[in-house]
Amino acid sequence: SSGTGFAGVFGYAWVVLLQHPALAGGLTFPQTLMAANLLVLVWLLVWRHLLLKPPCLRVSTGYVLVDRTVEAEGDSQGTDVVSASDDEDCADRGRDRTKRGVGTGGEAALSWRERARFVCALWRYMLPLGLVYFSEYAMQAGTWSAIGFPITDDAARGRFYSYANWCYQAGVFVSRSSGTMLQANHAMLWAMPVVQTLFLLFFAAMAVYHTWYNFGLLGPCFVTGLLGGAVYVNTYTLISRDLPAPKRELALAAVSVADTLGVLLADVFGLYLQSCIYKYNGIPGAAVRCPA
């Protein structure tokens, strides 16, 4: 399920269930994290026994790894697709990835100035991706961590934070998994981060004024996951559709920086947002001082 968002669903389920007193005796958070080390063994078993080795494309310069959609194209390009087991060092040589083994026309042929211009031209993909990540992670760090029933109870705030993030991750899983069925255009790609920003304002208002203040807020949390997952999957889908194959890998790698930057800015902003909500509700313990 790589890239579907299911890891988030499983991760928060792991925390919620193992810390529940009636299910696992109410493990502490450090105990819950240490228990997760068992997953390393599971990943090792999956890697060794379940995953298939990728095929290789034999070209004049050696071998490159390719996905299975390229296999049908091998003969038309005068190359041979072979399985990794057909050649002892196929997988090792395959790490030298170029444009399907062709030495011209790919990103490897670009100068650093051409690469810089190309990356800057990707702003129409990077801005919506960065904005949606900023909005949703600011929600998580700044508002959901400052909501609880009652607000003054540390355990209640922690409980809502876990449930809210669980619902968010469920929304991400649904939208990412349906990305090939429901594909957005560029207008929709830009509209969804705007709606996500409105959700950030909504949760900030609810955390301060308590107009809608119960577990019914988990519904909007799920919707924010739908929006975040949809922007993520459709950003990369549009890149794959719009850009020529030789430049896709560079574009995908460059655009992925936008979500990381969005998360970084959101975490810093979320500290101050949480602090101000704490201050308004008379709650001590904020990590930073509210500037307002």
Disulfide bonds with the S-S distance in Angstrom:
Cys56-Cys90 1.93
Cys276-Cys290 2.04
